[in-house]
Amino acid sequence: MIIVFVLYLAAVLVIAFISSRRAKTLSSFVLGDKKISGLSLALSERATGESAWLLLGLTGEAFLIGMQALWIALGCVIGIAFIWFVMGNRLRLETERTGALTVSSLLSRKFPGAERTIGTLSASIVVFFFTFYIAAQFSGGGLILHDTFGIDPVWGIIIGSIVVTFYCMIGGFMSVVATDVFQAVLMIFTLIVLPIVILFTAAANNIHIMETIQNADPVYSSLTADKTGAAAVLLIMSGMSWAFGYTGQPQLLTRMMAIKNERDVKTAKWVAIIWTLFAYSGAMIIGFAGFAFLKGGLLGAEEAKLAKDFEKILPVMINLMIAPVLAGFLLSGAISAMMSTASSEIILGSSSIVEDIYGNFSKRKITPEKSLYLNKVLTVAVGAVAFVLALSERDTVYGLVSYAWSGIGSSFGPALLLLLFWKKISRAGVIASLISGTVGTVIWKNWILIPTGVSERLGSFVFAFLLAVVFSLLIPEKKTAEHA
């Protein structure tokens, strides 16, 4: 099985090296020079969007909390459909009009004279929250390697972080998209094949998954965790609040910015939504079946692992039911989830520092060659910081991603939505969104979440959206910018 994994790593590096030969300019390193097909960008967006969070975090949540996890899945599907079907082409058009290479520069170039303020603020937010996000991916990779091959989690994190940072550094966006396509195929293979094997195993052992769930504690078997009235509505809204974050995730939205034309957008959006439906269905089956197998006594000695960490349900199921060679392929799919997301975030983190912080404060104009060099150096630096955080962080993959998702989505989401769909958005509104989304997430998670039960993903997004509207009306632009 370890041979299969080594072959997987070799394949990723070969693909990255081949594609890196096309990344000779700053534009190609950061955004692919608009030479990548819609199909490839859709698969890249999905591989990036569905990180270790999907294969470890969501499967673990479904295993742990039961039917209420369906609201999380539904919220994610709605969010993915919205950014592709509603925002996708508008983002492409705005990118062409402004010449922006990052989401941060897309916001700042809309308001001449505010580039330094908006660019620096937005880039700082990206780097801060992405560090947690990347750390979650490295941590998830270490967890899988530990449970599969017995590798010390620290060495698992080291292996994952070195491989990802290296192929980001040599090829940038080109390498990331090329490896993402390969990894998206592996991920969907895992999320289709494993559920099929699980269903056959359940039938052979006379285990009825849904019947087992229905006979469980009402908190587990109910879509509302046995709550009624306002409490039930709040639970549903908290689960579905994952949808809001999609509107402001730069690592996903840059795929739409990189698309060549409207025809490619039409292809990409259907590829993305079909991939998502299969992937989320598979993840939920794995989590629910894990609970049924636990109750049916099929997990045996593996129960001890799940008692310590419920996010191990996917590797546990693979190791129990799949032959070693095929298991190696499926676990490579799980590792792919980590690597594809981490790589995109490392590239975005480094490019944000160079383009939106250094570029705004440098007294001399940066040459494309120097900018490319700085991007590569900072790619290594961002990966190194996330690696250190992954070693010290003790939160779950789900928890880390939820925090970073809320912070980024609540900061950028309201600003981008209003920028694309509301002509009265002003620079004051954008700045209000960026600040309140960030501060709101930190405050909400640490002091408001537990007493109210309202997710920071919901509370901070609504808070930032309202402030963006209020400040745009109070401090309007002297001359309203044109909108696509």
LOLO-790681 format. One record per residue (C-alpha): residue number from 1; chain; x, y, z. Coordinates in steps of 0.5 Angstrom, whole numbers. Layout:
<atoms>
  panu  fikol      x      y      z
   NUM      A      X      Y      Z
...
</atoms>
This chain:
<atoms>
  panu  fikol      x      y      z
     1      A      0      0      0
     2      A      6      5      2
     3      A      8      4     -5
     4      A      2      6     -8
     5      A      2     12     -4
     6      A     10     14     -6
     7      A      8     13    -14
     8      A      2     18    -12
     9      A      7     23    -10
    10      A     12     22    -15
    11      A      6     23    -20
    12      A      4     29    -17
    13      A     11     32    -17
    14      A     12     30    -25
    15      A      6     33    -27
    16      A      8     40    -23
    17      A     15     40    -26
    18      A     12     39    -33
    19      A      7     44    -32
    20      A     12     49    -29
    21      A     15     50    -35
    22      A      9     54    -38
    23      A     10     59    -31
    24      A     15     64    -34
    25      A     11     70    -33
    26      A      8     73    -27
    27      A      1     73    -30
    28      A      2     65    -31
    29      A      5     64    -24
    30      A     -1     68    -21
    31      A     -7     67    -25
    32      A     -5     62    -31
    33      A     -5     67    -36
    34      A    -12     65    -38
    35      A    -10     59    -42
    36      A    -13     54    -38
    37      A    -19     50    -40
    38      A    -26     51    -36
    39      A    -26     44    -35
    40      A    -19     44    -32
    41      A    -21     50    -27
    42      A    -28     47    -25
    43      A    -24     41    -23
    44      A    -19     45    -20
    45      A    -24     49    -16
    46      A    -27     43    -13
    47      A    -21     40    -11
    48      A    -19     46     -8
    49      A    -26     47     -4
    50      A    -26     40     -2
    51      A    -20     40      3
    52      A    -19     35      8
    53      A    -25     38     11
    54      A    -29     34      7
    55      A    -26     27      7
    56      A    -24     28     14
    57      A    -28     33     17
    58      A    -35     32     14
    59      A    -35     25     14
    60      A    -33     25     22
    61      A    -39     30     23
    62      A    -44     26     20
    63      A    -41     20     24
    64      A    -41     24     30
    65      A    -48     28     30
    66      A    -52     24     25
    67      A    -58     27     21
    68      A    -57     34     22
    69      A    -50     34     18
    70      A    -55     34     12
    71      A    -56     41     13
    72      A    -48     43     13
    73      A    -48     39      6
    74      A    -54     42      3
    75      A    -51     49      5
    76      A    -44     47      2
    77      A    -48     45     -5
    78      A    -52     52     -5
    79      A    -46     56     -4
    80      A    -42     52     -9
    81      A    -48     53    -14
    82      A    -49     60    -13
    83      A    -41     62    -14
    84      A    -41     58    -21
    85      A    -48     60    -23
    86      A    -49     67    -21
    87      A    -42     70    -19
    88      A    -38     66    -24
    89      A    -38     70    -31
    90      A    -39     77    -27
    91      A    -32     76    -24
    92      A    -29     74    -30
    93      A    -31     80    -34
    94      A    -29     84    -28
    95      A    -22     81    -28
    96      A    -22     83    -35
    97      A    -24     90    -34
    98      A    -19     91    -28
    99      A    -13     87    -30
   100      A    -13     84    -23
   101      A     -9     78    -21
   102      A    -12     77    -14
   103      A    -19     78    -11
   104      A    -15     83     -7
   105      A    -13     87    -13
   106      A    -20     86    -16
   107      A    -23     90    -10
   108      A    -18     96     -9
   109      A    -17     97    -17
   110      A    -25     99    -17
   111      A    -23    105    -13
   112      A    -17    109    -15
   113      A    -13    112    -10
   114      A    -15    107     -5
   115      A    -11    101     -7
   116      A     -6    102     -2
   117      A    -11    101      4
   118      A    -16     96      1
   119      A    -10     92     -2
   120      A     -6     92      4
   121      A    -12     90      9
   122      A    -15     85      4
   123      A     -8     82      3
   124      A     -7     82     11
   125      A    -14     78     12
   126      A    -12     73      7
   127      A     -5     71     10
   128      A     -8     71     17
   129      A    -14     66     16
   130      A    -10     62     10
   131      A     -5     60     15
   132      A    -10     57     20
   133      A    -13     54     13
   134      A     -7     51     11
   135      A     -5     48     18
   136      A    -11     45     18
   137      A     -9     41     11
   138      A     -2     39     14
   139      A     -5     37     20
   140      A    -10     33     16
   141      A     -5     30     12
   142      A     -1     28     18
   143      A     -7     24     21
   144      A     -8     20     15
   145      A     -1     18     14
   146      A     -1     16     21
   147      A     -7     12     21
   148      A     -5      9     15
   149      A      2      7     15
   150      A      4      8     22
   151      A      8     14     21
   152      A      9     19     26
   153      A      4     25     25
   154      A     10     30     26
   155      A     13     27     20
   156      A      7     26     16
   157      A      6     34     17
   158      A     13     35     15
   159      A     12     30      8
   160      A      6     34      6
   161      A      8     41      7
   162      A     15     40      4
   163      A     12     36     -3
   164      A      6     42     -3
   165      A     10     48     -2
   166      A     16     45     -7
   167      A     11     44    -13
   168      A      8     51    -11
   169      A     14     54    -11
   170      A     17     51    -18
   171      A     10     52    -22
   172      A      5     57    -19
   173      A     -2     57    -21
   174      A      0     53    -27
   175      A      3     47    -23
   176      A     -3     48    -18
   177      A     -9     47    -23
   178      A     -5     41    -26
   179      A     -4     37    -20
   180      A    -11     39    -18
   181      A    -14     36    -24
   182      A    -11     29    -22
   183      A    -13     30    -15
   184      A    -20     32    -16
   185      A    -20     25    -20
   186      A    -17     21    -14
   187      A    -22     25     -9
   188      A    -28     23    -13
   189      A    -26     16    -14
   190      A    -25     15     -7
   191      A    -32     18     -5
   192      A    -35     14    -10
   193      A    -32      7    -10
   194      A    -31      7     -2
   195      A    -39      8     -1
   196      A    -40      3     -6
   197      A    -36     -2     -2
   198      A    -39      0      4
   199      A    -46     -1      2
   200      A    -45     -8     -1
   201      A    -41    -10      6
   202      A    -47     -7     10
   203      A    -52    -12      6
   204      A    -47    -18      7
   205      A    -47    -17     14
   206      A    -55    -15     15
   207      A    -54     -8     17
   208      A    -59     -3     15
   209      A    -56      4     15
   210      A    -62      8     15
   211      A    -66      3     20
   212      A    -60      4     25
   213      A    -60     11     25
   214      A    -67     12     26
   215      A    -67      7     32
   216      A    -61     11     35
   217      A    -62     17     40
   218      A    -67     22     38
   219      A    -61     27     38
   220      A    -58     23     33
   221      A    -63     21     28
   222      A    -67     28     28
   223      A    -66     33     22
   224      A    -66     38     28
   225      A    -63     34     34
   226      A    -69     33     37
   227      A    -70     41     38
   228      A    -76     45     36
   229      A    -79     52     34
   230      A    -73     57     34
   231      A    -68     53     37
   232      A    -69     48     31
   233      A    -69     54     26
   234      A    -62     56     29
   235      A    -59     49     28
   236      A    -61     49     21
   237      A    -59     56     19
   238      A    -52     55     23
   239      A    -51     48     19
   240      A    -53     52     12
   241      A    -49     58     14
   242      A    -43     55     10
   243      A    -46     57      4
   244      A    -45     65      6
   245      A    -37     63      6
   246      A    -37     61     -1
   247      A    -38     68     -4
   248      A    -31     71     -1
   249      A    -26     65     -2
   250      A    -21     68     -6
   251      A    -18     61     -7
   252      A    -24     59    -11
   253      A    -26     65    -14
   254      A    -19     66    -17
   255      A    -21     60    -22
   256      A    -27     64    -24
   257      A    -22     70    -25
   258      A    -18     65    -29
   259      A    -23     63    -34
   260      A    -22     65    -42
   261      A    -29     66    -44
   262      A    -37     65    -42
   263      A    -37     59    -46
   264      A    -32     56    -41
   265      A    -36     58    -35
   266      A    -42     55    -38
   267      A    -38     48    -38
   268      A    -34     49    -32
   269      A    -41     51    -27
   270      A    -44     44    -29
   271      A    -38     40    -28
   272      A    -37     43    -21
   273      A    -44     42    -19
   274      A    -44     35    -22
   275      A    -37     33    -18
   276      A    -40     36    -12
   277      A    -47     32    -12
   278      A    -43     26    -12
   279      A    -37     28     -7
   280      A    -42     30     -2
   281      A    -47     24     -3
   282      A    -41     19     -2
   283      A    -38     23      4
   284      A    -45     23      8
   285      A    -46     15      6
   286      A    -39     14      9
   287      A    -40     18     16
   288      A    -47     15     17
   289      A    -45      8     15
   290      A    -39      9     20
   291      A    -44     10     26
   292      A    -48      4     23
   293      A    -42     -1     23
   294      A    -40      1     30
   295      A    -47     -1     33
   296      A    -47     -7     29
   297      A    -40     -9     32
   298      A    -36     -9     25
   299      A    -31     -4     27
   300      A    -28     -9     32
   301      A    -21     -6     35
   302      A    -22      0     31
   303      A    -27      3     35
   304      A    -21      5     40
   305      A    -19     10     35
   306      A    -25     13     33
   307      A    -26     14     41
   308      A    -20     19     41
   309      A    -22     22     34
   310      A    -28     22     30
   311      A    -25     25     24
   312      A    -21     18     23
   313      A    -28     15     20
   314      A    -25     15     13
   315      A    -19     12     14
   316      A    -21      7     19
   317      A    -27      5     14
   318      A    -22      4      8
   319      A    -17      0     12
   320      A    -22     -5     14
   321      A    -26     -6      8
   322      A    -21     -5      2
   323      A    -15     -9     -1
   324      A     -8     -6      1
   325      A     -7     -4     -7
   326      A    -14     -1     -8
   327      A    -13      2     -1
   328      A     -7      6     -3
   329      A    -11      9     -8
   330      A    -17     11     -4
   331      A    -12     14      1
   332      A     -8     18     -4
   333      A    -15     21     -6
   334      A    -16     23      2
   335      A     -9     26      2
   336      A    -10     29     -5
   337      A    -16     33     -1
   338      A    -11     36      3
   339      A     -5     38     -2
   340      A    -10     41     -7
   341      A    -13     46     -2
   342      A     -6     47      1
   343      A     -3     49     -5
   344      A     -8     54     -8
   345      A     -8     58     -1
   346      A      0     58     -1
   347      A      0     61     -8
   348      A     -5     66     -6
   349      A     -2     68      1
   350      A      5     69     -3
   351      A      2     73     -9
   352      A     -3     77     -4
   353      A      4     79      0
   354      A      8     81     -6
   355      A      2     84    -10
   356      A     -2     88     -5
   357      A      3     89      1
   358      A     10     90     -2
   359      A      7     93     -9
   360      A      3     98     -5
   361      A      9    100     -1
   362      A     15     99     -5
   363      A     18    106     -7
   364      A     20    103    -14
   365      A     16    100    -19
   366      A     17     92    -18
   367      A     20     89    -25
   368      A     16     82    -27
   369      A     22     78    -26
   370      A     23     81    -19
   371      A     16     80    -17
   372      A     16     73    -20
   373      A     22     71    -15
   374      A     19     74     -9
   375      A     13     70    -10
   376      A     17     64    -10
   377      A     21     66     -4
   378      A     14     68      0
   379      A     11     61     -2
   380      A     16     58      2
   381      A     15     62      8
   382      A      8     62      8
   383      A      8     54      8
   384      A     14     54     13
   385      A      9     58     18
   386      A      3     54     17
   387      A      7     48     18
   388      A      9     51     25
   389      A      2     52     26
   390      A      0     45     24
   391      A      5     42     29
   392      A      2     47     35
   393      A     -5     47     34
   394      A    -10     42     37
   395      A    -17     44     34
   396      A    -20     39     30
   397      A    -20     39     22
   398      A    -27     41     22
   399      A    -26     47     27
   400      A    -20     50     24
   401      A    -23     50     17
   402      A    -30     53     20
   403      A    -26     59     23
   404      A    -22     60     17
   405      A    -28     60     13
   406      A    -32     64     17
   407      A    -26     70     17
   408      A    -25     70     10
   409      A    -32     69      7
   410      A    -35     74     12
   411      A    -29     79     10
   412      A    -29     78      3
   413      A    -36     76      1
   414      A    -40     82      3
   415      A    -35     86     -1
   416      A    -35     82     -7
   417      A    -43     81     -7
   418      A    -44     88     -7
   419      A    -38     90    -12
   420      A    -41     86    -17
   421      A    -49     87    -16
   422      A    -50     94    -13
   423      A    -48    100    -16
   424      A    -48    104     -9
   425      A    -42    100     -6
   426      A    -36    105     -4
   427      A    -29    104     -2
   428      A    -32    106      5
   429      A    -37    100      5
   430      A    -31     95      2
   431      A    -27     97      8
   432      A    -32     96     13
   433      A    -34     89     10
   434      A    -26     87     11
   435      A    -25     90     18
   436      A    -32     88     21
   437      A    -32     81     18
   438      A    -25     79     21
   439      A    -26     82     28
   440      A    -33     80     28
   441      A    -31     73     27
   442      A    -26     73     32
   443      A    -30     76     37
   444      A    -36     71     35
   445      A    -32     65     36
   446      A    -29     67     42
   447      A    -35     70     46
   448      A    -41     70     43
   449      A    -42     63     39
   450      A    -43     59     46
   451      A    -48     63     49
   452      A    -52     64     43
   453      A    -51     58     39
   454      A    -51     62     33
   455      A    -45     60     28
   456      A    -39     65     27
   457      A    -40     63     20
   458      A    -47     66     20
   459      A    -47     72     25
   460      A    -40     75     22
   461      A    -43     75     15
   462      A    -49     78     17
   463      A    -46     83     21
   464      A    -41     85     16
   465      A    -46     85     10
   466      A    -50     90     14
   467      A    -44     95     16
   468      A    -42     95      8
   469      A    -49     97      6
   470      A    -49    103     12
   471      A    -42    105     11
   472      A    -43    106      3
   473      A    -49    110      4
   474      A    -46    114      9
   475      A    -40    115      6
   476      A    -41    115     -2
   477      A    -37    115     -8
   478      A    -36    122    -11
   479      A    -37    119    -17
   480      A    -41    112    -17
   481      A    -36    107    -21
   482      A    -39    103    -27
   483      A    -41     96    -25
   484      A    -41     90    -30
</atoms>
